[in-house]
Amino acid sequence: MSIRNYFTAALFCLLALCFTVQAQEDKQLKLSDAKTFDEVVAYINQESDKFSFDDRNALYIARAAALFAASDRLLEIAQNDGEKRPAYAFKLQAFQYQMQAKVEGTEQKMEALLNELAASEIADFRHLVPSYRFNLFRLKAESAEVSPENYEKFMTDLKPWVNNTDIPLVAITNIGQSIADKNKVPIEQFVKELSGFVRSADALSDAEKDKRMMTLDGILRLATVGNDPKLYGKTLDDKDFDWEKLRGKYVLIKFTATWCGPCQMQIPGMLETYEKYHDKGFEIISVYMWQREPDPVATVKEYVGKKELPWIILSEELSKRAKHPEFGTYYGIRGVPTFVLVDKEGKMMMPITHGDNWKAKLAEVFK
């Protein structure tokens, strides 16, 4: 489950799909009858069931239409400025869908709304602007043709965002690596230039610069085959993990989370592989990170026990309590699941992956 498109995916998923208000099965909701935010969200849920994924442009346009209608209705029934904020968020998300469908004139309309919100006296409205301006920048960059000139322009336009404290580094590195990959720019070159942006960002504190530089070092470390990932952490029994003790074994590291659906789907295949190769010198380490529960350690313990996972488990929560850097910061992890496969010397055997292609590499080793 990737955290890529950090801002763009959030609204439709969170509000339209995850914020469930069950409609009566035998009755179609009418938006004109909606009197509350929950009823408007229920309407979006209803409409989303009608969307077809066969034609992606048609899907984006249908989503945009539903969100525009929902936005207009929310503005009609809103009792205060706080209730208007999600209405504008819906509208901005709708513009993003239209841009993905390449609807003419959308960029100008979105810019106009962002300018209106930026000039508002309402702080909640102004707070919407930075993330959606960044999304607009991202969408334009993704649609640009591949060329040295366009890549140079992209990097020039990216620099001010590094100096914007409202935009997390993960959002910047996600789009940056994507555009660099598309333009066949080596990751080392991209990270070096981005590091220069971080060092010269006057809006960032020294502590924030150090944190961002750590993340960029992690991205570079995991981007290069032959590097040592330098795994650290605390096990579930709160013991220090010793990476060096695993020399002489092939090791699969999985950055994961209990709430990650794709991560769970991969467990049967991991168990099968573990049973097949463990006695031949193979180990697995699951690194649980980004847990959102009140007691993340208890959640992971319960999950690991239920799944009967026989391999090494590391807890980001226990590592944080020991004042270690967060895994996402130290390794530049962009999403879960992320796999790192290393050899007997602790060196990466292949680029990081989010799928199961590490299995083929292991089959070669143990054939």
N, C-alpha and C positions, 0 to 999 in steps of 0.2 A: 504494500500500500504506500504509494509514493506520496511525499509531500510536495512534489512538483506542482506548479500552478497553485501555490499556497492560498492566494486570495481568490482567484477566479472560481475555483470549484466550491468554495466554502458556502456561499449563499444558497445556491440551488440545492446542494446536497443537504445542508443543515436545515434550511427552512422548508424547502419543498419536499424533501424526501424523509428526513430524519425527524422532523418536528411533526409527528403524525397526529392528525385529528380524523378519526374514522367517520366517514360519511355512511349514511344508510345505503345498503346495497341496492335497494329498489328505487332510489330517488337521486336524480342528478342535481347537484348543487348549482344554483344560479348565483353568479357573482353579485348581481344587483341586490340579492337578498342578504348578502354577508354584512354583519353588523359588528364583527370583532376581527382582530388580527388572526386568531385561530381559525375562524371560518374562512378567511381569505386564503390561509395556508391550505386548508382542506380543499378549497377549489383548485389550487395549484396541483395538489396531489392527484385530484381527480383528472385534471387535464393531462398530467404527465403520463398517466396510464394509456393515453391515446397516441402518444408519440411513437413513431416508427424509427428504427435505427438504420433502415435500408438506405435512406438518402440523408447523409449527414447535414447538408445545407438545409434541407427541409426540417430536420430535427432542430437545428439552431434557430431557425425562423419561428417554428412553433413554440419553442421555449421562450423566445423573446416576446412573442405575442401574449403568452400567458402572463409573463412577468410585467409587461407594460399594463395589461388590464388590471392585474392585482395591485400594481403601484397606484394607478388612478383611483381605484376603489378605496385603498387605504388612506389616500389623501382626502377623499370625500368624508370618511367616517372618523378620521383621527380627532381625538379629543385634546391633544397637546403636541408639543414639538417632539417629545420622546417617541410618540407613536408615528410621527411623520418620517423619522430617520430610516426605519426599514423600508418605507415606501420609496425613498430616494435610492436606497441600496438595491432594491428590486429593479428600479429603472436603469441604474448603472450596469447591473448584471445583464439586463436585456440588451443594452447597447453593445456589450462585449460579445454576446451571442450573434448579434447582427454583424459585427465586424468579422467574426469568424466565418460568417456566411457571405462576406464581401458585399453587404448591402450598401449601395452608393449613398454618400452623404452622412453615414453614421458617425465617422470620426468627428466631424464638425459639430454634430448635435451633442455628442458626449462631452467634447471640450466645452461647449457652451454651458452645459449643466454643471460640470466641474468648476468652471469659473464662477457660476452663480453660487454654488455651495461654499467655495473658498471665500467669497465676499460676505457670506452670511454672518449675522451677529450671534447665531446659535453655534456653540462650540461642538455639539454633537454632529452637526451638519459638516462643519469644517474638518472634523476628524475622519470623515469618509474620503476626503480628497487624496491624501498621499498614496494610499494603497491602490486606488482606482487609476490615478495618474500613472503609477508604475505599471499597472496592468495594460493600460493603453500603450505605453512605451513597449512593453513586451509583445503585444499583439502586432504592432507595426514592425518590430524587429523580426518576428517570426515569419511575416509575410514578405519581407524584403528578399530580393534576388541575391543569390550567392555571388559575391565578387569581392576582390580585395578592397575596393573603394567603400562598399557598403559595410564591410567588417570594420574598417577603420572608423567610419562614421558611427557605427554601433558602439565601439569602445569609447569614442569621444563623448557620446551621449550617455554612456553608462557611468562615467566618472562622477557626475553630480549626485547620482543616486547613492554612491558609496558614502557620500558626505551627508546623507539624509538619515537621521536617527530613527525615523518612523519606518524604514524599510529594513527588515532583517537580512542578514548576510546570506542566509540560505536562499532567499528569493533572488538575490543578485547573482549568486553562483549558479543557480539552476538555469536561468536564462542565459547567462554568460557561457557556461559550458555547452549548452545546446547550440548556441550560435557559433561558438568556436568549432565544435565538432562538424557542424554543417559546412563550415568554410575550410575544413581540414587544417585548422590551426592547432598545433600541438598543445596539450594541456599545460606543459611547462611554460610555454610562451604566454598563454592566457593568465595563468596564476601569477607569473612574474609581473605582468602589467597591472593586474588587479591589486597585487601587494603594494605596488607603487602608489596606487590611488588611495589605499588605506593609510599608508604612512603620511600622505600629504593632506588627509581629510581634517580640516581644522575644527569641524563640528564634533568630532569624536574625541572622547577623553583618552588619556594614555592607557587606561585600563581596558577600554573598549577596543582600542587599536591592538593591544596585546592579545586580546581574546580573538579578534578577527584574524590576526596573523597566525595564531595557533590553528584555527580552522583551515586556513589556506595551506598551511604546512601539512595538515592531515589529508586534505584533498590531494595534494601532490604526492604524498607518501603512498596512498592507496591507488593512485593512478598509474603507478609504474611497476611492471612485472620485475621481480628480483629484489624489491624493497622489503624490509622487515616492517610489518604493520605495528610492532611495538605494543602488543596487547597488554593491558593492565586491568586491575579492578579487584572487586571483592566478590567472593563466592557467597552463596546463599546462607552459609553458616558464619558469615562475616570474617572469613579468613582472607589474607592477602593471596592473590593469585600469582603463581610463579610461571611466567611465560617460558623461561629458559628450561624448565623441567620437561617440556614437551619436545625438546630437540631429539631427533631420531624417529619422530612420527610425522606422518602427513596429517594436517589439521584443517578442518573446515570451521571457519568462524561465521556465525550467523548473527547479525544485528537484527533484533526482532522485538515484538511486543505482544502481550497476551490478547490485545484487542484487534490485532491485525488479521483479517480474514485470509488473505493469501498466505500469510505465515503459517496459519493453522493447516491449510490445505497441503503444505509441503511436508508436514511432520511424518505421515506414513512412509513417504519415499526416503526421508532421512533415517527413519528407524530401520528400514530394509537395508539401506547402504551401511549403516553402522554395524548391524549384525553380520553383514557380509564381509566387511573389511577390518573390523576392530581388532580381531586377534592377529591380523597381519601387520598391524602398526598404524592404525587410523584412529583419529579422535575427532570429536565434535565439541564445539563450545558455543552455547547459545548466550548471547549478550542481550539481556532485557533492558530496554530503554524506553523513554517517553511514556512511562506508566502514569496514568492520570488519577488513580484512586487515592483515597485518604491514607491507605496503608499499602503502598506499592510492593513492599517485600512480602507481606502476607498474601497478596494477590498472586504474585509469581510463584510462591511456594505451593499454594493450592493448585494452581494451573499445572505446574511441573509434576506434582503428585498425581493429579488426575490423568495426565497424559502419559505418566510413567516414563519420563525421559531419563535415560541411563547415563547421559554424558554430563560434561561440566557446564554449570550454569553460573553466569556472572550477573550481578545486580547493579544497575546504574545508581539506584537509590542508595545502596550501602556505600558505593564508591563516593557519591556526593557527600555523604555524612562524614567520610574520612578526608574530606576536602580535596578530593581528586577532581579534575575537570570533567564536565559532562561529556559523554561519549560523542554526542553530536558535534560538540565544539572541538574536541581533540582529534577526531577522525574526519570531520567534514562530511558526516553521513547525511545524505540527502533524502533518504526514505527507507522504510522497512517493507519487505525483507531486503537486506544487503548481505551477500556472501563474499567471503575472502578465503581462498584456498592457498595453503602454504605447504612447502616441502619440508624435508627432514631438517633442513638448516634454518627453518623459520622464514624463508623467503617466499614472496608471492609467486605462484605458478601461472597465474592468468589474471587478466583484469577483473576488477570487482564485477559482480553480476547480481541480478535480481531474480533470475530464474534458476533452472535446474541444469544448466550446461556444465556445471562443475562435475556432474556425474560421469560424463564422457571422459573428462580429464583423469578422474580417478580410475576409470576402467582401463585406461592406457597404462597407468602406473602399476596396477595390480594384475595385469593380464598374465 
